[in-house]
């Protein structure tokens, strides 16, 4: 699954994580301020966030683009020297770096939209309160700014999804070529054709959505956690717990971890049942296929027994999904009111404007949904885990056959 597309996967992924952590640590340890000495300038202190397209071309952003390019170039260049003969390294290394950057840029578009919400919400509040200083041109100008940011988001989203589709299909091609090259050794393994065709296809299609969602969640946390931390200064107190440091920041982490742990516990049996479901379905399908060519196979008694196994496993799956869906539904509905609930003392005290309230709702929702990645994707993750188990078993069978053939091969010079 991974060796076919990524060069030396264990070393590659471990080095990528270490390099990323070092790059992030270095950035926040002072390199982010170093850009001004290189001619990138600096945004004057005390100014609020820039509203509109100027958000993407501030000196800090331009320096970050250069820093990301340098770090990516060093990492990719090192791996080019280590695995220059790997067929898919351009896609697996440079393609991954491009997806990460485009996803980060897309998240920054969301940050720009969130910055826009404050002036628009405050203008709306002042207009509804009868402020005669608010004119129609104020709304038209803000709506034009929104359209500019939205068009940037649309362009980045469309181009990213187009590239990701090609990226994932290259990954599927790499897996397909890897298995097909060993077809003579694996053709007699049970379900070999299904593993190569169906499971690689499903693995690729799930990774297209799930992988991008994971990167998007990580990038969203990186972008919105500082925003949520700064917005915590507007919150006076919280229900039940009272005054705590960075209340919105802590509440988002607590609520998200609670939901993730809750669904992980109640859904712990589902991956195994999904995997077992594929096994009983494969056994039933295999007997039907044999029955097409052999009259003594696929007898009604045998088919009834095999289908009863299918039915039994599906009914067990349905039962366990009942309480999983109950817990998930309760959490999702509670999540709709949680942000407003913790903001009630601040709202009643009149400590914030409508624009700030909208900013808090959006930022909290972005951080919360990112932390709730497992909550929102649990069903898809379960399906991916079952596919992973099947392909892992398939690769183990390939390895055993290749090892067996190697041990049976005659030693050179010995008859």
DRENTI-194710 format. One record per atom (N, C-alpha, C): x, y, z. Coordinates in pm, whole numbers, padded with zeros to 5 digits, always signed. Each point is the difference from the previous one (the first is absolute). Layout:
BEGIN
XYZ...
END
This chain:
BEGIN
+00081-00121+00000-00081+00121+00000+00085+00126+00000+00104+00003+00081+00082+00120+00014+00135-00014-00069+00058-00120+00005+00130-00020-00061-00003+00025-00150-00114-00029-00063-00011+00016-00144+00007+00146-00043-00045+00091+00088-00013+00141-00038+00103+00090+00068+00032-00030+00126+00094+00082+00075+00134-00072+00012+00110+00072-00016+00132-00063+00015+00028-00032+00146+00028-00128+00028+00034-00045+00135-00096+00061+00103-00127-00044+00000-00108+00069+00073+00029+00029+00147+00052-00098+00075+00021+00023+00143+00098+00115+00023+00110-00002-00072+00099+00106+00014-00054+00132-00055-00075-00008-00110-00054+00122-00062-00096+00071+00095-00098-00072+00052-00100+00064+00085+00059+00046+00132+00088-00079+00060+00062+00043+00125+00086+00124-00021+00076+00004-00110+00083+00118-00028-00087+00121-00033-00114-00023-00069-00091+00111-00032-00058+00061+00127-00039-00085+00095-00056+00051+00127+00106+00078+00077+00120-00057+00012+00107+00066+00075+00037+00133-00065+00014-00001-00134+00036+00123-00072-00109+00106+00015-00125-00042-00005-00111+00095+00015+00000+00062+00139+00020-00083+00102+00001+00052+00137+00117+00097+00021+00116-00034-00056+00115+00089+00011-00027+00133-00072-00062-00009-00118-00030+00122-00075-00099+00089+00073-00103-00062+00059-00100+00077+00076+00064+00062+00123+00081-00080+00072+00067+00051+00120+00092+00118-00035+00075-00016-00108+00091+00107-00042-00077+00126-00039-00114-00019-00065-00081+00115-00042-00047+00082+00120-00053-00070+00101-00053+00072+00116+00109+00037+00100+00123-00046-00024+00111+00035+00089+00072+00127-00045-00044+00059-00110+00062+00125-00041+00016+00020-00149-00008-00108-00077+00015+00015-00145-00115+00081-00059-00117-00007+00063-00113+00079-00051+00028+00150+00009+00088+00040+00093+00037+00142+00011+00125+00034-00083+00067-00104-00047+00125+00021-00071-00021+00057-00140-00122-00015-00054-00028+00045-00136+00019+00148-00019-00025+00079+00105+00012+00146-00014+00144+00041-00032+00098-00075+00052+00140+00033-00027+00042-00039-00141-00086-00080-00068+00029-00041-00137-00075+00084-00102-00069+00102+00048-00069+00090-00092-00147-00027-00017-00057-00089+00084-00144-00028-00012-00084+00099+00079+00065+00087+00078-00074+00099+00075-00074-00062+00116-00087+00076+00061-00077-00048+00114-00129+00079+00010-00105-00066+00040-00128+00067+00019+00006+00082+00128-00037+00127-00004+00007+00084+00120-00081-00059+00115+00057+00006+00121-00068-00054+00116-00120+00086+00036-00100-00065+00057-00119+00072+00044-00109+00007-00105+00031-00031-00124-00102+00003-00104-00082-00128+00005-00128+00011-00031-00085-00116-00003+00026-00084-00123-00070-00112-00012+00018-00086-00118-00040+00072-00128+00072-00028-00106-00028+00062-00129-00122-00068-00062-00094+00080-00046-00122-00053-00059+00014-00002-00152-00021-00116-00061+00005-00009-00145+00123-00073-00049+00031+00021-00129+00110-00074-00064+00136+00039+00056+00010+00116+00063+00127+00040+00059+00046-00095+00110-00094-00081+00053+00033-00099+00103+00106-00098-00049+00002-00029-00132+00087-00104-00054+00137+00052-00045+00020+00130+00003+00128+00055-00047+00066+00087+00105-00031-00024+00126+00069+00071+00107+00146-00046+00003+00090+00079+00057+00141-00042+00007+00018-00136+00067-00079-00028+00105+00011-00128+00068-00037-00116-00092-00104+00019-00081-00042-00105-00093+00106-00024-00107+00053+00107-00056+00101-00014-00105+00123-00073+00054+00038+00031+00123+00114-00068+00062-00032-00147+00026-00124-00029+00040-00039-00139+00022+00006-00079-00130-00048+00060-00110+00007-00071-00128+00145-00037-00033+00091+00095+00020+00141-00027-00029+00055-00107+00093-00037+00007+00128+00049-00098+00098-00051-00140-00033-00126-00010-00037-00057-00131-00036+00072-00057-00122+00027+00085-00099+00069-00046-00120+00141-00049+00033+00069+00069+00089+00135-00040+00038-00002-00135+00072-00088-00014+00099-00009-00125+00076-00039-00117-00091-00096+00023-00089-00043-00106-00091+00113-00037-00096+00070+00101-00051+00110-00027-00092+00111-00081+00064+00035+00031+00125+00104-00075+00070-00043-00144+00024-00124-00019+00045-00050-00136+00028-00012-00082-00128-00064+00060-00103-00017-00071-00126+00132-00029-00069+00093+00096+00009+00131-00022-00062+00077-00112+00066-00009-00009+00133+00068-00107+00072-00056-00136-00039-00133-00008-00012-00061-00128-00037+00023-00034-00147+00020+00100-00083+00035-00028-00140+00134-00072-00008+00094+00040+00085+00131-00065+00002-00009-00141+00060-00087-00016+00100-00012-00131+00066-00073-00100-00089-00104+00046-00071-00083-00094-00077-00022+00052-00141+00108+00031-00070-00012+00060-00133-00059-00097-00101+00006-00131+00027-00052-00099-00094-00147-00033+00025-00059+00057+00104-00141-00031+00030-00090+00067-00103-00083-00081-00063-00079+00048-00114-00098+00112+00038-00059-00007+00120-00110+00090+00034+00040+00111+00095+00128+00026+00016+00041+00097+00101-00045+00143-00031-00012+00035-00128-00047+00135-00034-00141+00023+00054-00085-00099-00018-00138+00011+00048-00007-00015+00152+00069-00100+00055-00014-00028+00143+00066+00106+00087+00109+00060-00044+00070+00100+00082-00046+00141-00034+00024+00041-00126-00035+00137-00039-00151+00019-00008-00071-00104-00042-00145+00009-00005-00060+00017+00138+00052-00074+00098-00048+00014+00138+00026+00140+00053+00119+00053-00028+00033+00135+00045-00094+00104-00061-00035-00019-00126-00091+00095-00066-00140-00008+00060-00046-00121+00031-00132-00016+00060-00005+00065+00138+00107-00018+00078+00004+00061+00133-00004+00152-00011+00078+00056-00094+00002+00145-00013-00135+00054-00048-00059-00064-00100-00129+00048-00052-00109-00011+00106+00007-00105+00082-00098-00015+00108+00018+00110+00104+00126+00029+00033+00027+00109+00095-00051+00133-00056+00023+00024-00128-00044+00124-00062-00153+00009+00003-00067-00113-00024-00146-00003+00005-00051+00033+00140+00069-00052+00102-00038+00031+00138+00020+00148+00029+00107+00059-00055+00022+00143+00020-00111+00084-00065-00059-00053-00107-00116+00068-00059-00114+00002+00101-00017-00111+00073-00103-00005+00104+00030+00099+00111+00129+00018+00034+00038+00099+00100-00034+00141-00050+00027+00026-00128-00033+00130-00058-00151+00026+00005-00077-00104-00029-00146+00015+00009-00044+00027+00144+00066-00066+00094-00035+00022+00141+00035+00141+00043+00111+00055-00049+00033+00140+00029-00105+00094-00056-00057-00038-00115-00102+00084-00064-00129+00004+00080-00026-00106+00076-00128-00009+00071-00018+00110+00104+00111+00044+00062-00015+00101+00104-00050+00133-00056+00065+00060-00099-00053+00128-00050-00139-00015-00061-00027-00111-00065-00134-00016-00058-00105-00013+00110+00030-00084+00104-00096-00016+00109-00022+00129+00077+00108+00075+00024-00014+00126+00072-00077+00103-00083+00026+00004-00130-00075+00091-00087-00148-00035-00001-00029-00130-00005-00139-00045+00002-00066+00036+00132+00071-00020+00110-00055+00034+00131-00028+00149+00011+00093+00083-00047-00019+00145+00007-00117+00045-00087-00014-00063-00117-00111+00037-00088-00134-00036+00061-00009-00120+00059-00125-00042+00063-00031+00082+00124+00104+00056+00064-00021+00085+00118-00039+00143-00038-00004+00029-00130-00043+00131-00045+00112+00101-00016+00124-00046-00009+00113+00092-00019-00009+00062-00140-00018+00132-00008-00016+00067-00128+00131+00012-00077+00111-00030+00068+00129+00008-00067+00028-00118-00092-00082-00106+00011+00017-00117-00085-00081+00020-00128+00068-00010-00114-00067+00019-00129+00011-00128-00082-00077-00006-00108-00004-00120-00083+00137-00034-00058+00080+00104-00031+00132-00024-00059+00090-00080+00094-00020+00013+00131+00080-00077+00096-00023-00150-00019-00126-00037-00020-00031-00143-00022+00050-00047-00136-00020+00084-00102+00046-00039-00133+00152-00022-00002+00072+00087+00069+00146-00013+00005+00042-00128+00071-00066-00028+00113+00033-00122+00074-00038-00125-00077-00111+00004-00072-00042-00116-00080+00095-00023-00118+00052+00109-00057+00100-00013-00107+00128-00064+00054+00039+00039+00119+00118-00061+00063-00023-00148+00023-00120-00034+00046-00033-00142+00020+00010-00078-00131-00051+00060-00109+00004-00068-00130+00143-00024-00045+00089+00096+00024+00141-00017-00037+00062-00118+00074-00025-00006+00131+00055-00111+00079-00062-00133-00042-00132+00001-00025-00070-00123-00038+00051-00054-00133+00030+00088-00095+00052-00045-00129+00139-00063+00016+00080+00056+00090+00130-00061+00029-00021-00140+00056-00094-00014+00094-00028-00132+00059-00046-00098-00107-00088+00044-00088-00050-00089-00105+00114-00048-00090+00088+00091-00039+00111-00036-00089+00094-00100+00067+00035+00028+00126+00091-00090+00071-00065-00136+00022-00128-00001+00038-00071-00126+00025-00006-00086-00126-00038+00061-00113-00014-00076-00125+00134-00055-00046+00104+00082+00004+00132-00046-00045+00056-00108+00093-00024+00017+00130+00049-00101+00095-00068-00133-00021-00132+00001-00015-00073-00126-00019+00040-00068-00131+00023+00080-00104+00043-00056-00128+00135-00069+00015+00094+00067+00066+00133-00058+00017-00005-00123+00091-00079+00007+00108-00010-00113+00092-00055-00123-00071-00098+00018-00089-00055-00113-00075+00108-00070-00082+00082+00079-00068+00110-00059-00077+00104-00064+00092+00028+00064+00113+00097-00052+00097-00044-00138+00051-00127-00010+00039-00050-00125+00055-00003-00109-00107-00034+00035-00124-00002-00102-00104+00141-00050-00029+00100+00088+00010+00139-00045-00015+00035-00098+00112-00051+00026+00119+00025-00093+00111-00065-00135-00029-00124+00004-00050-00064-00126-00036+00077-00071-00110+00049+00075-00099+00079-00060-00108+00126-00066+00054+00064+00066+00097+00121-00057+00061-00032-00132+00070-00111-00005+00075-00040-00125+00066-00033-00107-00102-00076+00040-00103-00038-00097-00104+00123-00060-00067+00096+00085-00037+00121-00050-00065+00080-00090+00093+00002+00033+00127+00075-00079+00099-00058-00141+00011-00133-00010+00007-00064-00131+00014+00002-00079-00131-00026+00069-00112-00005-00068-00129+00137-00057-00035+00107+00069+00036+00134-00050-00027+00027-00133+00070-00079-00030+00105+00015-00124+00075-00117-00094-00024-00070+00020-00112-00123-00075-00026+00023-00151-00002+00110-00046-00057+00025-00145-00007+00010-00062+00139+00044+00079+00097+00013-00052+00136-00128+00015+00081-00089+00090-00041-00115+00031+00084-00132-00045-00060+00002-00049-00124-00127-00033-00067-00078-00109+00073+00071-00084+00077-00067-00109+00071-00038+00039+00142+00035+00121+00042-00043+00046+00131-00149+00033-00006-00072-00043+00101-00145+00021+00000-00034+00149-00005-00084+00037-00096-00044+00138-00014+00102+00093-00061+00099-00056-00071+00107+00084-00055-00055+00104-00097-00091-00041-00088-00053+00093-00099-00078+00113+00067-00075-00035+00106-00078+00102+00070+00092+00098+00074+00107-00052+00058+00094+00088+00071+00061+00100-00096+00042-00048-00121+00070+00086-00094-00094+00101-00064-00119-00042-00034-00091+00091-00071-00087+00081+00096-00079-00069+00082-00099+00070+00080+00061+00072+00120+00087-00069+00074+00053+00061+00122+00094+00116-00029+00081-00011-00105+00086+00115-00033-00085+00118-00046-00108-00029-00072-00089+00108-00044-00067+00067+00120-00050-00080+00094-00068+00056+00117+00098+00071+00092+00120-00057+00013+00104+00064+00081+00031+00139-00056+00014+00009-00132+00032+00128-00064-00113+00100+00017-00124-00044-00020-00113+00092+00008-00021+00052+00142+00020-00087+00100-00015+00044+00139+00113+00095+00039+00123-00032-00041+00113+00086+00033-00013+00137-00064-00067+00007-00115-00018+00130-00067-00076+00097+00088-00105-00052+00067-00077+00088+00087+00055+00007+00141+00035-00117+00055+00042-00007+00139+00136+00065+00021+00093-00025-00093+00134+00057+00015+00000+00151-00007-00074+00055-00096-00009+00146-00012-00068+00059+00123-00101-00069+00052-00069+00049+00120+00093+00004+00119+00088-00101+00011+00095-00002+00110+00097+00118-00011+00056+00021-00118+00092+00114-00020-00071+00132+00026-00125+00009-00048-00077+00123+00021-00025+00024+00149-00027-00106+00075-00024+00014+00144+00126+00050+00071+00116-00056-00036+00126+00041+00062+00030+00147-00034-00015+00035-00128+00027+00137-00041-00098+00098+00064-00124-00042+00018-00100+00085+00064+00037+00027+00145+00048-00102+00068+00042+00019+00139+00117+00097+00008+00097-00016-00090+00116+00090+00000-00042+00145-00025-00099+00019-00087-00042+00135-00037-00096+00062+00102-00094-00081+00052-00108+00058+00081+00023-00006+00151+00090-00086+00048+00025-00002+00144+00052+00135+00050+00096+00065-00070+00039+00134+00046-00114+00101-00006-00086-00013-00102-00115+00090-00012-00094-00019+00119-00028-00126+00033-00090-00030+00111+00061+00045+00133+00131-00017+00011+00068+00043+00123-00013+00151+00019+00019+00075-00108-00011+00146+00011-00144+00044+00027-00096-00071-00058-00141+00036+00022-00045-00033+00142+00074-00086+00070-00036-00034+00138+00004+00122+00091+00071+00104-00040+00010+00121+00082-00134+00071+00013-00093-00027-00091-00131+00065+00005-00099-00073+00092+00035-00121+00042-00092-00080+00082+00025+00031+00146-00102+00048+00069+00015+00041+00139+00003-00119+00096-00094-00093-00015-00008-00116+00088-00075-00111-00072+00003-00120+00056-00068-00115-00060-00094-00062+00100-00108-00062-00049-00092-00067+00092+00071-00113+00076-00042-00021+00121+00046-00110+00088+00143+00022+00049+00097+00012-00090+00141+00007+00040+00044+00141+00036-00073+00102-00046+00037+00137+00032+00114+00052-00084+00094+00071+00062+00113+00061-00071+00115-00099-00011+00046-00024-00122+00117-00083-00025+00083+00066-00110+00130-00029-00007+00083+00058-00106-00042-00051-00137+00003+00086-00100-00032-00036-00140-00122-00091-00006-00115+00046+00045-00118-00088+00014-00045-00066-00130-00003+00075-00110-00044-00059-00127+00097-00107-00047+00126+00026+00014+00105-00093-00040-00013-00132+00077-00013+00010+00133-00009-00120+00084-00131-00072-00024-00110+00075-00014-00131-00063-00022-00003-00078-00131+00061+00054-00105+00002-00069-00129+00076-00132+00009+00114+00003+00068+00080-00123+00014-00074-00103+00084-00056+00044+00113-00073-00093+00088-00118-00064-00071-00082+00082-00065-00121-00051-00065+00032-00095-00114+00103+00031-00076+00037-00083-00114+00060-00133+00046+00087+00004+00100+00057-00125+00052-00107-00088+00062-00097+00062+00067-00110-00076+00058-00078-00074-00109-00033+00069-00109-00074-00065-00108+00080-00108-00068+00129+00024-00022+00085-00099-00065+00011-00126+00084+00026+00015+00130+00011-00116+00088-00133-00073+00014-00108+00075+00005-00132-00061+00012-00029-00093-00116+00018+00048-00121-00031-00082-00117+00103-00109-00024+00124+00024+00041+00101-00106-00012-00035-00117+00091-00054+00029+00118-00037-00106+00094-00124-00075-00048-00105+00073-00037-00124-00067-00039+00012-00069-00136+00098+00041-00081+00015-00061-00133+00118-00094-00011+00051-00048+00114+00123-00078-00002-00017-00135-00070-00121-00054-00002-00024-00130-00062-00022+00008-00152-00028+00117-00051-00041+00012-00139+00108-00037-00102+00127+00039+00017+00101-00040-00100+00011-00151-00016-00001-00074+00111+00008-00146-00008-00121-00060-00069-00118+00055+00026-00121-00052-00063-00002+00031-00150+00049+00116-00039+00007+00033-00142+00097-00095-00071+00112-00031+00064+00097-00092-00058-00060-00141-00011-00070-00042+00103-00064-00132-00004-00108-00003-00106-00067+00113-00021-00104+00008-00102+00057-00027-00139+00118+00055-00027+00064-00023-00129+00039-00146-00018+00039-00068+00109+00040-00140-00007-00119-00091-00034-00113+00021+00068-00116-00086-00026-00059+00028-00137+00004+00127-00043-00046+00033-00135+00089-00066-00105+00132+00001+00024+00094-00060-00095-00022-00151-00009-00024-00065+00116-00023-00146-00001-00126-00034-00078-00105+00079+00018-00126-00024-00072+00019+00022-00150+00067+00108-00036+00024+00031-00141+00088-00106-00067+00100-00050+00073+00091-00099-00054-00074-00129-00035-00091-00041+00088-00075-00123-00027-00091+00018-00121-00059+00117-00016-00083+00026-00117+00082-00004-00128+00121+00054+00004+00087-00002-00118+00037-00143-00036+00035-00083+00100+00031-00139-00027-00120-00073-00059-00120+00039+00045-00120-00066-00050-00026+00026-00147+00058+00106-00055-00017+00028-00142+00073-00101-00088+00107-00056+00052+00082-00092-00080-00008-00145+00045-00047-00026+00121-00003-00137+00052-00141-00032+00052-00058-00107-00051-00136-00035+00039-00011-00046+00144+00109-00052+00055-00004-00050+00137+00024+00108+00104+00016+00127-00044+00020+00111+00094-00126+00087+00004-00004+00087+00096-00112+00093+00018-00133-00072+00019+00002-00107+00080-00124-00069+00034-00086+00089+00091-00132-00013-00009-00087+00086+00081+00032-00004+00149+00030-00120+00054+00029-00009+00143+00125+00081+00034+00103-00013-00084+00124+00074+00024-00021+00150-00011-00076+00039-00104-00026+00143-00019-00082+00058+00114-00098-00076+00049-00081+00047+00112+00085+00019+00126+00092-00094+00021+00088+00012+00116+00092+00122-00010+00057+00020-00119+00089+00114-00020-00077+00132+00011-00122+00002-00056-00077+00125+00007-00049+00027+00142-00021-00106+00077-00039+00021+00140+00113+00067+00078+00125-00032-00037+00114+00068+00062+00000+00149-00037-00034+00028-00128-00009+00140-00044-00108+00072+00080-00117-00063+00009-00112+00063+00072+00034+00022+00147+00060-00099+00065+00033+00011+00141+00096+00117+00025+00101+00013-00086+00097+00108+00021-00062+00137-00026-00087+00009-00102-00066+00128-00027-00089+00041+00117-00072-00095+00057-00088+00033+00112+00081+00046+00122+00116-00063+00022+00087+00045+00109+00049+00142-00029+00035+00027-00126+00047+00132-00039-00109+00105+00021-00124-00034-00040-00111+00094+00017-00021+00032+00148+00009-00104+00085-00021+00021+00144+00103+00095+00058+00127-00021-00033+00105+00085+00056-00005+00141-00057-00049+00015-00122-00013+00134-00056-00114+00078+00066-00096-00070+00061-00111+00069+00066+00052+00089+00112+00073-00059+00096+00046+00082+00112+00113+00095-00042+00075-00037-00105+00101+00093-00050-00068+00124-00058-00103-00020-00081-00070+00114-00060-00076+00082+00104-00049-00066+00107-00066+00074+00108+00099+00096+00066+00118-00054+00035+00102+00085+00064+00044+00111-00094+00020-00032-00128+00045+00100-00098-00105+00109-00020-00129-00040-00008-00107+00097-00021-00013+00094+00120+00007-00056+00122-00009+00084+00119+00114+00101+00004+00119-00045-00033+00115+00089+00005-00011+00111-00105-00040-00035-00122-00010+00099-00107-00104+00106+00034-00115-00043+00055-00103+00097+00034+00043+00090+00117+00070-00059+00097+00051+00081+00110+00106+00098-00049+00076-00043-00101+00106+00085-00055-00058+00127-00064-00122-00010-00053-00063+00116-00063-00025+00114+00098-00016-00034+00129-00031+00101+00101+00116+00029+00094+00106-00080-00006+00105+00011+00101+00067+00137-00001+00034+00052-00119+00069+00129-00006-00087+00111+00057-00127+00003-00039-00091+00102+00054-00016-00016+00150-00003-00125+00049-00016-00026+00144+00114+00062+00081+00124-00022-00044+00113+00052+00076+00015+00152-00016-00070+00057-00099+00008+00145-00022-00111+00076+00069-00096-00067+00063-00116+00067+00057+00038+00109+00101+00089-00024+00097+00036+00110+00093+00059+00121-00071+00081-00023-00103+00059+00111-00075-00105+00075-00079-00095-00074-00060-00107+00063-00077-00089+00084+00091-00037-00055+00115-00087+00070+00094+00068+00126+00054+00132-00008+00018+00075+00116+00050+00019+00107-00105-00033-00029-00126+00016+00097-00107+00145+00034-00027+00089-00101+00018+00144+00027-00011+00052-00009-00143-00083-00049-00092+00046-00016-00138-00105+00055-00096+00045+00030-00121-00090+00042-00106-00045-00123-00081-00097+00022-00087-00049-00109-00083+00110-00052-00094+00083+00091-00049+00109-00042-00089+00100-00090+00070+00036+00036+00125+00093-00084+00076-00064-00134+00031-00130+00001+00032-00071-00126+00027+00005-00092-00122-00019+00055-00119+00007-00080-00121+00141-00055-00022+00100+00081+00029+00138-00046-00011+00027-00117+00094-00048+00012+00122+00022-00106+00100-00070-00128-00042-00125+00012-00047-00073-00119-00044+00074-00072-00112+00049+00076-00097+00070-00061-00114+00131-00062+00042+00081+00075+00077+00131-00052+00042-00016-00122+00090-00094+00005+00094-00023-00114+00088-00047-00121-00080-00089+00026-00098-00047-00110-00083+00110-00063-00082+00091+00082-00053+00111-00051-00080+00093-00086+00086+00037+00051+00117+00090-00075+00089-00068-00127+00050-00126+00013+00041-00072-00114+00053-00016-00111-00104-00038+00038-00123-00018-00101-00104+00132-00066-00038+00110+00075+00009+00131-00059-00030+00040-00100+00106-00021+00035+00128+00028-00094+00107-00093-00122-00007-00119+00020-00057-00098-00108-00010+00015-00078-00130+00120-00001-00054+00024-00071-00126-00046-00146+00009+00036-00067+00108-00039-00140+00017-00151-00014+00015-00062+00098+00068-00146-00004+00017-00071+00008-00134+00044+00095-00083-00068+00022-00128+00034-00105-00105+00114-00067+00016+00046-00093-00104+00004-00145+00048-00058-00028+00116+00017-00131+00061-00050-00113-00089-00116+00017-00061-00055-00105-00086+00092-00028-00118+00052+00105-00062+00091-00017-00114+00132-00062+00045+00048+00040+00118+00124-00056+00053-00016-00150+00024-00117-00040+00049-00026-00142+00023+00010-00078-00131-00059+00055-00106+00007-00067-00130+00144-00007-00050+00076+00109+00019+00140+00001-00043+00082-00102+00078-00027-00013+00130+00074-00097+00081-00025-00143-00048-00125-00029-00038-00030-00136-00049+00072-00026-00132+00006+00100-00088+00074-00015-00126+00149-00017+00028+00050+00079+00093+00142-00010+00036+00034-00140+00051-00087-00054+00084+00025-00135+00053+00003-00103-00112-00090+00013-00096-00003-00098-00109+00125+00011-00087+00039+00123-00035+00120+00017-00082+00125-00039+00077+00001+00024+00130+00114-00040+00081+00013-00153+00003-00114-00070+00012+00001-00146-00005+00043-00052-00136-00043+00070-00104+00037-00037-00137+00151+00015-00019+00056+00109+00048+00143+00022-00013+00080-00100+00084-00055-00038+00115+00067-00102+00083+00004-00133-00074-00110-00034-00072-00002-00124-00077+00100+00005-00115+00013+00116-00063+00100+00017-00106+00140-00021+00055+00026+00061+00114+00133-00012+00061+00032-00145+00035-00099-00073+00054+00022-00140+00035+00030-00085-00123-00070+00024-00109+00025-00076-00122+00138+00031-00057+00039+00128+00000+00131+00037-00051+00111-00058+00086-00020-00002+00132+00098-00059+00090+00010-00151-00021-00117-00063-00022-00001-00144-00024+00072-00035-00129-00024+00079-00105+00067-00025-00127+00150+00022+00012+00039+00101+00077+00143+00028+00017+00070-00114+00075-00069-00059+00099+00060-00109+00076+00006-00129-00079-00093-00015-00099-00001-00120-00083+00095+00009-00117+00052+00118-00030+00089+00017-00116+00132-00071+00025+00056-00068-00102+00126-00072+00018+00116+00096+00024+00090-00039+00087+00117+00083+00029+00099-00014-00113+00057+00115-00044+00092-00001-00115+00120-00091+00028+00028-00092-00098+00114-00090+00011-00028-00128+00072-00127-00018+00049-00034-00121+00074-00109-00072-00078+00016-00127-00024-00099-00076-00076-00089-00077+00097
END
